[in-house]
Amino acid sequence: MSITLSILALTLLSLAISWIATLAMKRIAPRLGFVDKPGGRKIHANPRPLGGGVAIFLGFTLPVLAGLAVVHFTEPSNFAIALTKGHTNYLGAYWSGIRDRTPMVLGMLLAVFVMHVLGLFDDRKALGPYFKLFVQLSVIAALVLASRDLRAFRFLNVPGTGDLVSIIVTILWIGAITNAFNFLDNMDGLSSGVAAVCTAAFLITTLLIHQWFVAAALALLLGALLGFLCFNFSPATIFMGDSGSLLIGLILGSLTVRTTALRPGEHFGAGWYSVFAPVIVLAVPLYDLIVVSVIRISRGKSPFIGDTNHFSHRLVGRGMSRRTAVLCLYLISAATASAAIVLPHVQSTFIAVVIFAQTLLILGVVMLLEQHPLPGVPETAQVQAQPPEIGTTPPPSIPSSTPARIATGSTIR
């Protein structure tokens, strides 16, 4: 079995764990009163169980911990695998590499656990948005400072300041991704599905450039997301809440920093543009985060108070069903992500610029979809026809514009 297939097999393992854990949480959560009750801007009429984030957490962390235990308590000679057809090699080099990286992995798991617990508390009883943001940035800062290999854009460092600039950029990047997926959790299957698309793109990229350890982590995250998505896609029977969206963003943000996006043996100057691949893959969540935050701030509101200005809400307000709107965002995310997969293998700056331009054009289409008037509705009537933009109650003729579910207590949306 090749190492690529071995890594992809991890996806099935985490998917099975997540699927079983999600099914269990569907039964356990209501008994504990851990449910999202209807009311306000929510569209579900009956309480829905929370706790999907627990399933994602278990689907990712349990295989990682099991893998570390195997590596530290066994010898690689017991786990020989065929890396290429007809040839058998031992895992000594990989065993040593995993052991060397164990402190960093444990630090990341600890950060994921703290972020997960923060989300659980917020799902149970709403925490203040700024308190949540403070804890998030504190956890991320501790993770970055404790892991010397977790640095983004080292080339920005100013002589005499060490890694200060890189550390700040890394903290802000991971914080932005964490909140981007938290913001995106506003419709059934949206945040988890878009995260799965982005994770799949990063997984393919890391496999192609032979970053095996990062690829293994991404495979586990992808399986955990898919196992939960089986129950969360519209109509959802369980929600993940902040306990899921926050840890998804933290894991993805951290793994993107660990992904160099450079081919083996290639230095930064030979393919400088490839380091921007994560931005292209995550273009849709970042776009939604920025646009929604700007709209809220421009109206004198806190960027952390939920509303219906998300792109998904605007698509529904223009006549799409919620399921179609979510699928639309899946496809847009896949369109940008597929271009990013090619970026590390581009040989010329011109082609790289074309890929950047393609991403901007896709986001341009998103902007037009947000602003274009409804068919057959005069522009003077748009005050009523576009509730996501002005916050008014939709007319009876457009029932599909009812805003999507926003989890109880969620303030960072």
N, C-alpha and C positions, 0 to 999 in steps of 0.2 A: 504494500500500500504506500503511495507517495505521501510526502509530508503535507501536500496540499489537500489531499482527500482526508488525511487524518484531522486536519484543522476544520474542514467542512463538516466532518462527523461530529465535532463539538457542537455545531449548531443544532443537530438533532437531539443531542443529549440535553442541552439547556432548554430546548423547545419542550421536550417531554416533562422536565422538571417544572417549568413555568406553567404548562398546560394543566398538570395535576394540581399545582399549588393554586392556580386561579380557580379551578373547579372547587377546591376545598374552601377557598376564601368566599366563594359565592354562598356557601352554606354556613360558614363560621361567622362572617361579618354581621349578618342580620341578628344572630343570637347575641352578639356583643353590642348591638346598637350602633355598629360602625357602618352607617348608611348615609347616603346623600338624599335628604328629604326634599320633596317638591316645594315650589314656591319661588317668588321673585321672578328672575329671568329664566328659570329652568323650564325645560319643556316636558320632562317626564312627570306623569301623573301620580306615580307610586314611588315609594322609597326604593332606591337602588343600592346594592351593596358596594362599599368601597373596599379597598384592600388589594386591588390589582397591582399596586406598587410593591406589595409584599411578595407577590409571585415573581415579578421581574427581578426583585432583589435576590430572591432565593435562586432563581434560574441562572443568575450571573455569578453570585458569590460561592455557592456550594461547589460547583465544578472547579473554581479557582482554588478554593481551600483544599479540595480533594487532590488536585494536581500538585500543589505544594507539598502536601503530606507524602504523596508517592515519591516525589523527587528527593525529599529529605530523609526518608526512611527506607529507601530501596536503592539498589545499584542499577545503573543503566544497562548493564549486561543482561539483566532479566527482561528487558523491554526492547529487544532488537526488532527493527522494522525494515522493510524493504523501501528504500528511498527512491530507487529507480528500478525499472523492470529488470529482473535477473541479477540484481545486486543487493546485498544485505549489509547494512551499516549499523553501528551501535550509536546510541544517543549520548555518548560521553560529553561531546561539546555542548549539546543542548541542556543536558543535566547541569553542567557547570554554569552555563549562562543563566538558567532559571534560579539556581542557588544564589548567584551574584545579585540578581535582581529581586530577590525575595523581600528585603527591607522596603524597597520602593513599592512593590505590589501590596504588601501588608499596609503600608501607609495609605495607599489609594483605597484599599478596602475599608480602612478605618474612616476615611473621609466620606466614602459612599454610605457607610453605616450611619454616621452622624447626620448627613444630609437626609437620609431616609427617615430617621427618627424625627428630625425637624418637620418633615412633611407629614408624618403620622400625627404629630401634635397639632399641626395646622388643620389637617383634615378633621380631627376630632373637635377642636375648638379653635376658632380663628385667632391667629396671632397677628400682631401689628405688622404691616408691610415693611416698615423700616427696621423693625427688630429682625424680621426674617432676612432682609437684605444684609444686615450687619452680620448675622450668623453665617449666611452663605459666603460672604467675602472673607470672613475669618477662617472658615474651614478651607476655602480654596487657597488663601494665603499661606496657611500652615502646611498644606500639601505641597505647594510650590517651593516654599522655603526648605522643606525637609527633603525634597527630591531634586538633587542638583541636575539631573538629566531632564527635568521637566521645565524646559525653557523654550520660548518661542522667539523667533527673529533675533537671534544673538547678534546679528550684524548691526543691530541698532545701538548696541552698547557703546557708551562714550568712554574713551580711555580715562582711566583713573577712577571710574565709578563701579568697576566690576560688572556684575550682571544686573545692576539696578534697573535699567531701562527694560531689559528682557523680562525681569521678574514682574514689573508693573504691567507690561503688555500681556504677559501670560495670565496673570490674575484677572485682568479685565476681559480677556478673550474667553476664558473658562466661565467667568461670571455671566458674560453676555449669552453664551450658548445655554447655560443652565436656565436662565430666565426666558430665553427664546422658546424653549420647549415647554416651559411652564405657561407662557402666554398662549402657546399654540394649542393647549389642552382646553379647547372650547367647543368641540363637537365630538360625537362618537367616533373613535378610531382615528382622529386626526393627528394628534401629537405622536402616538405610538406608531402609526402607519408611516408618517413622514420620517420619523426617527429610523424606522426599519429600512426605508429607501436609502437614506443617507448612510446608515451603517453598512448596508450591502455595497454601496459604492466605495466606501473606505476599505471594506474587506477585500474587494477585487483589486483595489490599488495596492494594498499592502502585500497581497499574494504575488502580484506581478513584480514588485520590487524586492521580494524576499525578506520582508520584515515579519518573520514568523511569530514572534511573541505578541506583537501588536495585533497581528491577524487572528491569533488564537483568542485574544480578549474580545475582538470585534465579532468573531463567530459566536461566542457565548452570548454577547449582548443581542445579536440578531435573533438567535434562537429564543431568548427570553422574551423579546418583543413579539415575535410571531406567536409564541404560545399564549400570551395574553391577548393578542389581537384577535385570536379565534373567538373570544367572548366579548371583545370591546368594539368590534366593527358594527356599524349601524344595522339593526337596532341593538345597542349595547345592553348586556345583562349585568355588567359590572364596570365600575370606574376605577382608574388607578389613583386619582387624586394627586396632591402635591408629593406624596411619598413615592410616587412613580416618576412624575415629570421632572422633579428636581434631580433625582439620581441619574436619569437618562441623560440630562444635559451635562451633569458633572462627568460622567463616564465618557461620553462622546467628546466633550471639550478637552479632557485630559488625553484621550487617545489620539486626537487630531494633532496635539502638540508633539506627541511621541512619534507621529508619522512624518518622516522626513520628506516624503514624496519625491525623493531623488533615487535614481537607479543605482545599483551597486557600483561603487568605484567612481561615481560622479560627484564632483564638488559643486558648491553653490553657484559659482560664476558660470558654470557650463549650462545650468538650467535654472536660473534664478526664479523664473516664473512659476515653476512647479510647486514652490512652497506656498503659493496662493490657492492651491487646489482645494484645501478645506473651506475657504471662503466661498468658492463656487459651489461646492457640494451643499453647503449650508445656506445658500443664497436666499431661499424662500423663508426659512424660519427667521433669519436675520432681518430680511426685508420687512416681514410682518412686525417684528419687535420694534424696529426703528420707526416705521410709519405710525403704528398705534401710539407709541410713546410721544412722538412729535404732535400728533393730533390732540392727545390728552393735555400735554403741556401748553399747547397753543390756546386751549380753551380754559386755561387756568386751573386744570384739574391735576391730581396726582397721577403720574404714569403707572402707579401700582394699583389703581382702583379699576376693577373690571368693567367693561362696557361692551358694546356691539360694533366696534369699529374695525374688527379684524377682517381680513380679506375673505375668509370663509363666510362670515355674516353678510358681507356685501354681495357675494355670489348668490346666497339664498335670497337676499332682498331683491335680486334681479330675476327671480323666477326659478332658480335651480332647487332641486330637492337637496336636503342635507347630505344624503349619500352621494349624490352627483358632485356636490361641491367638494366633498372630501376626496373623491376619486380624482377630481380635477387638480387638486393640490398634490396628490400623489404623482400624477403625470408631469406636472410642472417641475416638481422636485427631481423626478427621474431625468427630465430633459437637461437640467443644469448639471446634475450629478454625473450623467454619462459623459458629458464633455470634460469634466474634471478627471475622469479616469484616464483619458487620453493624454492629458496635460504633461504628466511626468515623462512621457515617451516622445514628446514633440522635439524636433531637432532644430527648429528655427524660431526666432523671436516673432516673425511675422505670423506663423500659424498660431502661436500662443496668443497674440493680440486678437486674432480672429475668434479664438475660443472665448476670450474675455468679452469681446463685442457681442458674441452670440448670447452670453449670459445676460448682458445688459439689455439686449433686444427682448429676451424672454421676460425679464422684469418689466420692460416697457409695455409688453402685452398685458401683464398683470395690472399695471397702473391704469391702462385704458379700460380694462374690465371693471376696475373699481369706479371709474369716473363716467363711463358711457351711459347715457340715459336709457331707460327701458324702452323696448320696441312699442310703438303705438301710443306712447305717453308723452304729451307735450312737455317741453322743458319747464314750463311754468308750473307744471304739476309735480315736479320732482321733489318739492318740499315734502309732499306726502309719500311719494313713491320710493324714497331713499332713506328709510329710517336709520340704517347704520351710520349715515353721515350727519344726521341732525338730531338723532335721539328721540324722535317722535314715535307715537304708536302707529303701526302699519294699518292701512285701510283693510276692510274685510275682504276685498277682492284679491289680496295677496297674502293669504294665510301662511304661506311658506316662509314669510319673512320673520316669523316669530323667532326671537334670538335663541341660540343654542344653549345647552346646559353649561352652567358655570358652577363648579363644585362648591358645596357649602363651605363657607369660611375662606374661600380662595380670594386673596386680595392681589396677588401678583399675577395678572392676566393681561 
